[in-house]
Amino acid sequence: MTHDAFCSRCGARLPSDPGGAPKCAGCGRIAYLDPKLAAAAIVPHCGGIVLVKRAIEPAFGRWSFPSGYVNRGEQVERAAEREVFEETGLHVSAKWLVGLYSTPGGPVALSVYHAEVTGGTLSARDESLETGAFTLDRLPELAFEHDSRIIQDWLRERSARGPGHQGLS
């Protein structure tokens, strides 16, 4: 069974492409019609958590966790680590899963990990306008509705894991 699909960016009709994600003829955007897995990380650093000011849509110019799509065949934890480096310049190690987040009808499922810095220097890179480490009492306005819930889940899990996970490094 086929159905008409339209580009969420420009509204053009998408071509039928049973073998993969169609590319919009109107604006060139790839339209992921199946649920796509993304990976993100909460990274404690310099007394706060690392956030990036997004240089891409959705939520261009707003603050969120370093994140991006998981590539086919890529381990989810490694995708989170890769995305942190690509957006912040920090090398990290994903330590534990904070949670998996999705919205009804949304095209993305987001896996979020707690990650620890192993090297690198915090700096804006591809897909980020700015980076920063923000204390929990001085967070900027966050980009996505689920970001506050992710922080609450992270705090609860960090507390449950005990004293070794309390401080923000």
C-alpha positions as CSV (number, residue, x, y, z in Angstrom):
1,M,0.0,0.0,0.0
2,T,1.3,3.4,-0.9
3,H,0.4,6.8,0.5
4,D,1.3,10.3,-0.3
5,A,4.1,11.8,1.9
6,F,5.1,15.4,2.0
7,C,8.3,17.2,3.0
8,S,8.1,18.6,6.5
9,R,10.3,21.5,5.5
10,C,8.9,22.8,2.2
11,G,5.6,20.8,1.7
12,A,6.6,19.3,-1.6
13,R,5.3,15.8,-2.4
14,L,8.0,13.2,-1.7
15,P,8.9,10.6,-4.4
16,S,8.1,7.0,-3.7
17,D,11.3,5.2,-2.6
18,P,10.6,1.8,-1.2
19,G,14.3,1.1,-0.7
20,G,15.2,4.0,1.6
21,A,14.5,7.5,2.7
22,P,13.3,9.7,-0.2
23,K,15.1,13.0,-1.0
24,C,12.8,16.0,-1.4
25,A,12.9,17.4,-5.0
26,G,11.9,20.8,-3.7
27,C,14.5,21.5,-1.0
28,G,16.9,18.5,-1.0
29,R,16.1,17.4,2.5
30,I,16.2,13.6,3.2
31,A,12.8,12.6,4.6
32,Y,13.2,9.8,7.2
33,L,9.8,8.1,7.2
34,D,10.7,5.4,9.6
35,P,11.6,6.1,13.2
36,K,15.2,7.2,13.4
37,L,17.4,6.6,16.5
38,A,19.4,9.5,17.8
39,A,21.9,9.5,20.6
40,A,22.7,12.2,23.1
41,A,24.8,12.6,26.2
42,I,24.7,14.5,29.4
43,V,28.4,15.5,30.1
44,P,29.3,16.9,33.5
45,H,32.2,19.4,33.0
46,C,33.7,22.4,34.9
47,G,30.9,22.3,37.6
48,G,28.0,22.1,35.1
49,I,26.7,20.1,32.2
50,V,27.7,20.6,28.6
51,L,25.1,22.1,26.3
52,V,25.4,23.2,22.7
53,K,23.6,26.1,20.9
54,R,22.3,24.3,17.8
55,A,23.5,25.4,14.4
56,I,20.9,23.2,12.6
57,E,17.2,22.6,12.6
58,P,15.2,21.6,14.4
59,A,15.6,24.3,17.1
60,F,18.3,26.3,15.4
61,G,19.9,28.7,17.9
62,R,18.5,27.0,21.0
63,W,20.4,25.1,23.7
64,S,20.4,21.3,24.1
65,F,22.6,18.3,24.7
66,P,25.1,17.2,22.1
67,S,23.2,14.7,20.0
68,G,22.7,13.3,16.5
69,Y,21.6,10.3,14.5
70,V,23.0,6.8,15.0
71,N,24.6,5.5,11.8
72,R,23.6,2.1,10.5
73,G,25.7,-0.6,12.2
74,E,27.0,1.9,14.8
75,Q,26.8,1.0,18.5
76,V,24.5,3.5,20.2
77,E,27.0,4.4,23.0
78,R,29.7,5.1,20.4
79,A,27.3,7.3,18.5
80,A,26.7,9.4,21.6
81,E,30.5,9.7,22.1
82,R,31.0,10.6,18.4
83,E,28.3,13.3,18.5
84,V,29.7,14.9,21.6
85,F,33.1,15.2,20.0
86,E,31.7,16.5,16.7
87,E,29.7,19.2,18.4
88,T,31.9,20.1,21.4
89,G,35.5,18.9,20.8
90,L,35.4,16.8,24.0
91,H,36.3,13.2,24.0
92,V,33.9,11.3,26.3
93,S,33.1,7.8,27.5
94,A,29.5,6.8,27.7
95,K,29.0,5.2,31.1
96,W,25.3,4.5,31.6
97,L,21.9,4.9,29.9
98,V,19.8,7.8,31.3
99,G,16.7,6.9,29.3
100,L,15.0,6.5,25.9
101,Y,12.7,9.2,24.8
102,S,10.1,9.6,22.1
103,T,6.9,11.4,21.4
104,P,3.6,10.1,19.8
105,G,4.0,10.5,16.0
106,G,7.5,11.9,16.3
107,P,10.1,10.6,13.8
108,V,12.9,10.3,16.3
109,A,13.6,8.1,19.4
110,L,16.4,9.6,21.5
111,S,18.7,7.5,23.7
112,V,20.5,9.6,26.3
113,Y,23.7,8.5,28.1
114,H,25.7,9.9,31.1
115,A,29.2,10.4,29.7
116,E,32.5,11.4,31.3
117,V,35.1,13.6,29.8
118,T,38.4,11.8,28.8
119,G,40.1,14.6,26.9
120,G,39.7,17.4,24.4
121,T,38.8,21.1,24.7
122,L,35.3,22.4,24.9
123,S,34.7,24.5,21.7
124,A,32.0,25.1,19.2
125,R,32.3,22.8,16.2
126,D,30.1,21.5,13.3
127,E,26.4,21.8,14.1
128,S,27.0,24.1,17.1
129,L,27.0,27.9,17.3
130,E,28.3,27.9,20.9
131,T,29.1,25.5,23.7
132,G,29.1,25.9,27.4
133,A,29.1,24.1,30.7
134,F,26.1,25.3,32.7
135,T,25.3,24.8,36.4
136,L,21.8,23.3,36.9
137,D,20.6,26.5,38.6
138,R,21.7,28.6,35.6
139,L,20.6,26.6,32.6
140,P,19.6,28.6,29.4
141,E,16.2,28.0,27.9
142,L,16.3,24.5,26.5
143,A,15.4,23.6,22.9
144,F,13.1,20.6,23.3
145,E,10.2,19.8,25.5
146,H,11.8,16.6,26.8
147,D,15.1,18.2,27.8
148,S,14.0,19.1,31.4
149,R,12.6,15.6,31.9
150,I,16.0,14.2,30.7
151,I,17.8,16.3,33.3
152,Q,15.4,15.1,36.1
153,D,15.8,11.5,35.1
154,W,19.6,12.0,35.0
155,L,19.6,13.5,38.5
156,R,17.4,10.7,39.9
157,E,19.6,8.0,38.3
158,R,22.9,9.7,39.4
159,S,21.6,9.9,42.9
160,A,20.5,6.2,42.9
161,R,24.0,5.2,41.7
162,G,25.6,6.6,44.8
163,P,28.4,8.9,45.9
164,G,30.7,8.4,43.0
165,H,28.2,10.0,40.7
166,Q,27.2,13.0,42.8
167,G,29.7,15.7,41.8
168,L,29.8,17.6,38.6
169,S,33.4,17.5,37.4
